Structure formats: C-alpha cells, structure tokens
Amino acid sequence: MLNILQNIKGDKAIWAIAALLALFSFLPVYSASSNLVYVVGSGTTVGYLVKHAILLFLGFGIIYGVHKIPTHFFKGLSMIALPIVLVLLVFVLAQGTSDGGTNDSRWIRLPFVGFGFQPSNLAAVVLMIYVARYFSKVRDVAITFKESIVPLWLPVFLVVVLILPANFSTAAIIFSMVLILCFLGGYPMKYLFGIVGTGVLCLTIFILTAKAFPDLFPNRVDTWMSRIDSFSNPEDTEANYQIEKAKIAIATGGIVGKGAGKSIQKNFLPQSSSDFIYAIIVEEYGLIGGFALMFFYLFLLFRIVVVANGATSIFSKLLVLGVGLPIVFQALINMAVAVELFPVTGQNLPLISSGGTSSWMTCLAIGIILSASNKSIAQEGTSAHDIDETNPLEILSGQL
C-alpha cells in the first residue's frame, strides 16, 4: 500500500478531492440505504455499504491504473472502443433489463458480480475522447461542415440516438457536452447553430413518432412529459412527490442539519441513496454541508481548468475538458433537481451516490484527467505538431 501511495502521480488536489468525496459518501449512503431495507424490503444496510465500498475500491483501482497511461494512447483507444460502445448500446436498447424498479431498459446485468452496467456512461467518456482526437487532427486546417459530417457528427448522432429512447437526460447531457467541446475546439459557430437546430428537429420527430406509435418506446415520452409538467406546475401533485419530499428534507435540515444518520425523509423519499442523496445530505448536515459539497465540485472544476491550461498538446487540453466538465455538470444538475431548479433527470451525484458501475466511469474520467496532469508521462509520444505553445485560454477566447 505504501508503495502504491508513493507512485501516485498527477494533480494532488484532484486526488484529494476524489478521495474526500469517496470517504464522505459512506455516511449518506449508509444512512439513506435504510429506505431500501425497511421501506422497499431489499437487502441490508451493511450489504449496501459493502457493495458501495467494493465499487469505490475498484473505481480507485481504475483511477490508479488509467493515470499511468500516457495521454496520447487514448487517441487509438477511442477508435477501438467506439464501435464496441455502439454494439453495447444496440444490445441494451434491444435486450436491456430494468434496474431498481425503473420501467426503462438501459442496463446490462454483469454475470457473477451482481452489478448493473450502463453502456451510456461508458459511451459518454469514449465519445468525448473521440471528439478531442478529431479536433487535434484538424487543428491546422479549415473545418467545413461537409467534411466533418462522417468523421465527427455521424458517431455523435449514432451514440445520442441509441441512448435517447431509454435515457433522455443522459443523451441531452452528452449532446450538450459535445457542443461545448466543439466550441472550445474551434468549430465554426454558424455550423454549431445548424447542428443545434438539427438536433431539436430530430428530437421533435422522435417525440411525434413515439406518440403516434406508443408500442415502439413504451412509457418513455410520457415519463419525460410528466417530469416537465411536474416541474412547471407549482401545485403539489402525486407526480412531483419526490421533489416535495426532497424540499422538505432540505428545509428541515436548517443551517447545521440534524446530524449523521438522523434524516427523517430518507424513509419517504424514493431513490434517496442515489438520485436524491443531496437532499438527504442537506437534511443531515445542513446548508453548511450542502455548500461544502458544492464547493468541492467547483474546486474540482477549477483544477480541471488548471490541468487543461497546463497541458502541452491540443488533444490533452480538449481531452481533460471533455471528460472533466461532464462530472461537474452532472453534479450541479443533481443538486439543482433536489432544490427544484431543474426537472427530475435521474442523474447520480458523482462519487457520492450509491448505485451500479456509473461510479467506475467517473473514476475512468478522473484517471484520464490525472494522466494529462502527470508530467512524467504527459509528453511521451507527443510529436512537435501536437505541442501547443500558445496561451491555452486562446481555445476559448478565440471563439468569443
């Protein structure tokens, strides 16, 4: 163990943030899992705690292993992984199973280990690496829409379309992150506006098709519309039961909270250990705990920008932003849902929520960021063409 700690490289602040979030997660997960035990009647609190510990232990193993890989290796890996991801998305769309009582098919049950695997989480990371690779290849040439359709937008379209029927929120986040990465990578704004318009048109066609042929995508569009209606409707209804319980939990938490394990609303709030764990955290640790948790995610965002700013190649810069921004974005969405600033999305709180292998994909992304910050390997295999000697912030300032 001591030898492993001595071999840890990369940004120490990111290591510390990930470790602190993971260690803290045991308290709310253990507390909120009582809902599954005593209300749902499934498992034991210790069992859920052990499962969470195993997932995080393996997750940090992923971080350690990935952060030792030279960053330029991810270019080739994305080309190999993308077809595999597309096959997995097709499989899960056709034969996936529901998980945790949900009515959508987005999971692959891993044999022998009993964990559920969501290919969409892996697809998000792989696609961001692929997009970063694309812009590193075309950095010195004028980008035209026609020439970018097949190498850039076709893979993005396939991934988003395959995820959309079962998981609208994840598809929307992936599409939004790709647009941001394209903006940072220098893709012409006039083409980006066209892509956004095309995306809205395709979404409209999908909704109309699902409404006309409800057997194709049972319950999914109705679920989206119900969540949006509940969000826009100020009256308390059965449809926004989760949000009302989450707001009660936050309101009763006060400034300092009720104390660890003393939440009341965890017994009434569905998904209290995953999608709505932030509400339980605020109830038990108060606004102080809630703002402290938000601070750590924002500090993680700051360190991601620092690592991207210090990267030596355009690929590394875009890679760090591409896999790092979604972590913070997902965390902020989870918090916004709990306080009713955003419709219910089903997004977990990274490194905090209990659940399946989504935490592994977060750890994979963190490992990639640490790889880019690992100066001892960052320049291995980096050609002179890849080195960016200009101010890294010009990626953004040049677009504004």
MIDRENGU-933711 format. One record per residue: x, y, z of N, C-alpha, C in turn; residue in three letters. Coordinates in steps of 0.05 Angstrom, whole numbers, plus 5000, padded with zeros to 4 digits. Example, Ala and Ser with C-alpha at 12.3 -4.5 7.8 and 13.67 -1.06 7.14 Angstrom:
BEGIN
526448865156524649105156526449345156Ala
525749555142527349795143525850015157Ser
//
This chain:
BEGIN
501749765000500050005000501750255000Met
503850255016505650485018507050534991Leu
507750314977508950334951507050454931Asn
504550384933502450504915502250804919Ile
502050884945501851164951504251324941Leu
506551204943508951344934509051374903Gln
507551204889507551204860505251364848Asn
503651494866501451664856502651914843Ile
501751964819502752204804500352374797Lys
500952594783498752764774498052974794Gly
495753114789494853334805493953234833Asp
495453314853494853214880492153324891Lys
491453564882488853674891486553504881Ala
486653414856484553244845484452984859Ile
486752864865486852624881485452664908Trp
486052894921484952944947481952984946Ala
480953134926478053174923476652904919Ile
477652744901476352484896476352314921Ala
478552314935478752144960476852244981Ala
476652514985474952625005471952574999Leu
471252604973468452554965467752264970Leu
469552084962469051794965468751724995Ala
470551825012470451765040467851865053Leu
467152115046464752235057462252085048Phe
462351965024459951835013458951605030Ser
460651485046459851255062457651335082Phe
457851575093455951665113453051695102Leu
452651855080449951875070448951615057Pro
450751465044449851215032448851015053Val
450350995074449550815096446850905108Tyr
446651165112444151275124441751235105Ser
442051325080439851315061439051035052Ala
440850845054440250575045438150445063Ser
437650555086435550445103432850455090Ser
432550645071430050655055429550405039Asn
431750305027431550055012431049815029Leu
432149825053431949595071429249575085Val
428349795097425949785114423449865099Tyr
423650025078421350105063420849925039Val
422949895023422749724999422949435007Val
424449375028424749095037426848945022Gly
429049075015431048944999433748975012Ser
435148755018437848755027438148855056Gly
440648925063441249035090442949285086Thr
442949455106444549705105447549635102Thr
448449435117451249355116451849245088Val
450049105076450448995049450749215029Gly
449049415030449349645012451949795016Tyr
452749815041455249955047457649805036Leu
457549545039459749375029459849394998Val
457549384985457349404956458549674947Lys
457749884962458850154955461850164958His
462850034979465750034985467249884963Ala
466049654954467349504933467449654907Ile
465249794900465149954876467250174876Leu
467450314899469450534901472250424901Leu
472750204915475450084916476350014887Phe
474549884872475249814845475450064828Leu
473850264834473950524819476550664823Gly
477650664847480150794852482450624840Phe
482050364837483950204823483950284793Gly
481650354782481550454755482950714752Ile
482550894771483951154771486951114771Ile
487950944789490750894791491950784766Tyr
490550584755491550454730491550644706Gly
489350794703489050964680490951204681Val
491451304705493151544707496151484701His
496751224698499451144690499751124659Lys
497551144645497551114616498151384603Ile
500151394585500751644571498251744556Pro
497751994557495252114547494852054517Thr
496952044501496552014472495551734465His
495751544484494651274479491651274476Phe
490351474489487451474488486351544461Phe
488051664443487151714416486351444402Lys
488251264403487751004390485650844404Gly
485650854431483650704446480850794440Leu
480451054434477751154428476751034402Ser
478550994383477850874357477050584360Met
478250444379477550164384475050144401Ile
474750324420472550304439469850394427Ala
469950584409467450694398465750484385Leu
466750314367465050104355463949914376Pro
465649854397464749674418462349804433Ile
462650064439460550204453457950204437Val
458150254411455750254394454349984394Leu
455949764394454749494395453349454422Val
454549544444453349524470450749684472Leu
450749924460448350084461446049964445Leu
446749844423444649694407443549464423Val
445449314436444549084452442749164475Phe
443549374489441949444513439249564505Val
439249694481436649804472434749584464Leu
435849364453434249144444433548944467Ala
435448904485435048684504435748774533Gln
436149024538436849114565434749044585Gly
435449044610433648984632433249224650Thr
430949244663430449464681432149414706Ser
432649634721434249614745433049794766Asp
432949694790431949844812429049934810Gly
427449774796424649834794423950034772Gly
425850124756425250314734423950164712Thr
422450314695420950194673422450224647Asn
425050284647426450324622428750114621Asp
429450054596431549854592434149994584Ser
435950024603438450164598440750024610Arg
440349784622442449654637443149384625Trp
445749304630446649034625447448924651Ile
446248704659446948574684449548414681Arg
451648494696454148344695453948084709Leu
454647864697454347594710456347564733Pro
455547404752457147324775457547544796Phe
457747794788458348014807455848154817Val
453648124802451048244811450848544807Gly
452648664792452548954787451249014760Phe
449849234759448749324734450649514719Gly
450849484693452649644677451049804657Phe
451550064656450150244638452050324616Gln
451750214592453550284570453550584563Pro
451350724569451251004562453451164577Ser
454051074601456151214617458951184603Asn
459450944594461950894580461951044553Leu
459651044540459451184514460151474517Ala
459251604539459851884542462851944544Ala
464251774559467151814562468551764535Val
467851544522469251474497468651684476Val
466251784474465551974454467152244458Leu
467452324483468952564488471852534480Met
473052304485475752254476475952264446Ile
473952144433473952134404473752414392Tyr
471952584403471652854393474253014397Val
475552984421478053114426480153034405Ala
480152774399482052674379481552794351Arg
478952824344478352944318479453224316Tyr
479053394337479953674335482953694336Phe
484253504349487153514349488253444321Ser
486753304305487653224278487153454258Lys
485153614263484353824243485154104253Val
486854124272487354384285488654584265Arg
490054484245491454654226490054684199Asp
487554584197486154614172483454744177Val
482454874157479754994159477654784160Ala
475954804180473754604184471354684167Ile
470354494151467854534137465854334146Thr
463354414145461254234155461153974139Phe
461353994113461253754096463353544103Lys
465753644108467953464114467853354142Glu
466253474160466053384188463653204193Ser
461953164173459553014177460252724185Ile
461752584169462352304174464252264197Val
466552394198468452344220467652454247Pro
465952654248465252774273462252724281Leu
460452814264457652824272456252554269Trp
457152384251455952114249456251954274Leu
458651934286458951794312457251924334Pro
457352184335455752324355452752264352Val
451852274327448952214322448251934330Phe
449951744323449351464330449151414360Leu
451151534375451151494404448651624416Val
448051864409445852014421443151874414Val
442851794389440351664381439951394395Val
442051244399441750984413441251014442Leu
442051234454441551284483438851414488Ile
438051584469435651754472433051604480Leu
432351374468429851254474429551164504Pro
431851084516431650984543432551184564Ala
434151384556435351564575435651844563Asn
433552004563433652264550435652444564Phe
435752454590437452634604440452584598Ser
441252334597444052274590444652344562Thr
442752294543443152374515443452674512Ala
441852824527441953114526444553224537Ala
445453104559448053184571450353134552Ile
450352894540452452824521452553014498Ile
450153074486449953254463450953534471Phe
450153624495450953884504453953904508Ser
455153694520458053694525459553684498Met
458553534479459853524452459853804440Val
457553944442457354214431459454404444Leu
459654384471461554554485464454484476Ile
465054224474467654144465468254234437Leu
466254224419466554324392467154624392Cys
465654774409466155064412468955124420Phe
469954974441472655014451474754924430Leu
474054734414475854634394476054794369Gly
474455004367474655184344472655124322Gly
470654964327468654904306467055164300Tyr
466655234274465255484267462555504280Pro
461955734291459455774305457055744286Met
457255824261454955814243454155524239Lys
456155334239455455054236454354944262Tyr
455255044285454254944311451255014313Leu
450555254305447655334306446055144289Phe
447055074266445654884248445354614261Gly
447454524275447354264289445254264311Ile
445154494326443154514347440354504336Val
439954644314437354644301436554364291Gly
438554224279438053954270437353774293Thr
438753804316438253644340435453684350Gly
434553934351431853994360429753874341Val
430253894315428453774295428253474299Leu
430553344302430553044306429152974331Cys
429453124353428053064378425053094374Leu
424253294360421353334355420153104339Thr
421653014318420752784302420552534319Ile
422552504337422452264354420052274373Phe
419452504385417252524403414552464388Ile
414352584365411852544349411552254341Leu
413852124334413751844326412951664350Thr
414151734373413451574398410551614406Ala
409551854401406651904408404851754388Lys
405651744363404051614343404151304345Ala
406451204353406850914356407850854384Phe
406150864404407050834432408350574438Pro
407750364423408950104428411950094422Asp
412950284406415750284399417450354423Leu
416550564438418050654462416150684485Phe
415250464497413250484518414050644542Pro
412350834549412550994574414751214573Asn
416651214554418851394557418051684552Arg
416751744530415952024524414052114545Val
412251944554410352024575411852084601Asp
413951944606415552004630416852274628Thr
418052334605419252604601417252824605Trp
414952794591412953004592411853034621Met
411552814635410552824662412552974680Ser
415152924676417153064693417153364687Arg
416953434661416953714654414453854664Ile
412053714662409553834673409753864703Asp
410853674717411153694746412953924754Ser
415053964738416954184744415654454739Phe
414054474718412754734712410254784728Ser
409154584741406654604756407354674785Asn
406554914795407254984823405654844844Pro
403454714836401754574855402854304863Glu
402354214887403353954897401553734885Asp
402753564871401253334859402753074865Thr
401452854859402752594863405152564845Glu
405052694822407252664802409852784812Ala
409753004829412153124839412653054868Asn
411852814876412252714903415152724912Tyr
416952624894419752624901420852894907Gln
420153084890421153364894420153484920Ile
417653434926416553544951417953424975Glu
418453164975419853044998422753144999Lys
424053194976426753294976426853574987Ala
424853744980424754014991424254015021Lys
422553835030422053815059424653735073Ile
426153545062428753465074430653705076Ala
430853855054432654085054431754305074Ile
429154355074428054565092428454495121Ala
428054235128428354155156431254125165Thr
433054125146435854095153437054345167Gly
435954575159436954825172439754885164Gly
441155025183443855115178445954885183Ile
445554745205447554545212446554255209Val
444054225203442953955198442153805224Gly
440953575220440053405242442253225253Lys
444353195238446453015247446552765229Gly
448852635229449252395212447352175219Ala
445952065199444151845204441451915215Gly
440852175219438352255232436252365213Lys
436652315188434652405168431952265172Ser
429852415169427152305170426052245142Ile
426652425124425452405097426652175081Gln
428952065090430051835076428151595076Lys
426351595095424351375097422051405078Asn
421751645066419551705048420451775020Phe
422951855017423951954991425051724974Leu
423651664952424751454934427451534922Pro
429251344917431951394907433551584925Gln
433051554951434451734970437451684972Ser
438351444964441151384965442551424938Ser
441151514918442351554891441551824880Ser
439351834866438552084852438052324871Asp
437052274895436352484913438052484938Phe
440452384936442152364960442952644970Ile
443052834952443853104960441853224980Tyr
439253164977437253254995437653135023Ala
438352885024438952755050441452865063Ile
443452935047445953055057445253325070Ile
443653485057442953745068441253715093Val
439453515093437853475117439653395141Glu
441653235137443253135159445553315166Glu
446653465146448953635150448453935146Tyr
445953995139445154275137446254415112Gly
445654675111446654835089449654845089Leu
450854825112453854815114454854575098Ile
453754345103454554105089453954125059Gly
451654235052450854255024452654435009Gly
453354675020455054865007457954755006Phe
458754615027461454495027461754295005Ala
459754135000459853934979459954074952Leu
458354284948458354434924461154564919Met
462354654941465054774939467054574928Phe
466954324937468854124927468554074897Phe
466054064888465654024859466554264843Tyr
466154504853467054744839470154764840Leu
471354674862474254664864475354464844Phe
473854234841474654034821474554164793Leu
472554324788472354464762474754644758Leu
475554784779477854964778480354814771Phe
480754584785483154424780483154304752Arg
480854234741480654134714481554344694Ile
480654594698481554804681484554854683Val
485554834708488454864712490054654697Val
489154404699490454184685490354224655Val
487954304645487754354616489554584607Ala
489754784624491355014618494354944616Asn
495154744633497954674634498654444615Gly
496654334601497254114582498854214558Ala
500454034547502354124526501354074498Thr
499153934495498053894468495053964467Ser
494154024443491354094439489553854446Ile
490453614440488953374447488553354477Phe
490753384492490653364522488753574533Ser
488853824523487154034533484253964529Lys
483553884505480753824499479853564513Leu
481753384516481053134530480353184559Leu
481953344573481453404601478753544604Val
478153744587475653884589473353704581Leu
473753534561471553364551470653154571Gly
472553034586471752834605471352954633Val
472353194638472153314664469653484669Gly
468953644649466653814652464053654657Leu
463553424644461053274650460853194679Pro
463053144693462953064721461753284738Ile
462753524734461753754749458953824740Val
458453814714455853874703453753684715Phe
454353434716452553234727451953284756Gln
454053364771453753414800451853654804Ala
452253864788450654104791447754054783Leu
447353884763444553804755443253654778Ile
444653464790443553304812442753494835Asn
444353684842443753874863441354054855Met
441354134830439154314820436454164820Ala
436453904815434053744816432953734844Val
434753704864433853674892432553934902Ala
433354164892432254414901430254524881Val
429354364861427354424841428154654823Glu
430654674817431554864796431754724769Leu
431254464768431454314744429554074745Phe
428353984723426653754724428153504732Pro
426653304742427953054751429252924727Val
431852844730433352734708434352454713Thr
434552364739435652104744438652094744Gly
440052324745442952334745443952304774Gln
445952134778447152094804449052324811Asn
449752334837451752524847454452384845Leu
456252474828458752324823460352274849Pro
461252034852462951934874461451934901Leu
458952014901457352024926455151824926Ile
453451834905451151654904451951364903Ser
450151204915450450914911449350834884Ser
449950594875448850504850450650304837Gly
450450294811452050104796454750204788Gly
455450144764458250194754458550474744Thr
456650654747456950934738459251064752Ser
459750984777462051094792464651014779Ser
464750774766467150694752467750874728Trp
465650964714466151144691467051414701Met
466051504724467051754736470051724743Thr
470751494754473551444761475251424736Cys
474151304715475651294690476251574680Leu
474351754681474752034672476752174689Ala
476652134715478652254734481352144728Ile
481651884723484251774716485351894691Gly
483651944671484652074646485652354652Ile
484152504668485052774676487752764690Ile
488052574708490552554723492852464704Leu
492152304684494152234664495252474650Ser
493452664643494252904629495953084647Ala
495353074674496853234693499453104702Ser
499852854694502252704702504552784683Asn
506252974692508253084674510352874666Lys
510652664683512752474676512052304652Ser
509452294645508652134621507152294601Ile
506452544608504752704591505852744563Ala
508552774561509652834535510752584521Gln
510352354532511252104518509652074492Glu
511052054470509752014445508452254433Gly
508852494446507652734436509452854415Thr
508452894391510053004369510153304371Ser
512053424356512253714356509753844345Ala
508353704327505953804315503753834337His
503853664357501753674377502153884398Asp
504653984401505254164422503854434416Ile
502554544436501254804433502655004451Asp
504255174438505855364453504455634458Glu
501955654449500555904454499155884480Thr
497956114488496456114513494055924511Asn
493755724528491655534525488855654526Pro
488555884539485956014541485056124514Leu
486856134494486056224468484156044455Glu
484055794464482055604454479255724457Ile
478755844481476255964487476056244477Leu
478056404482477956694475477656734446Ser
478856554430478556584401475756544390Gly
474056424407471256374398469356594407Gln
470356764426468556964438468557224423Leu
//
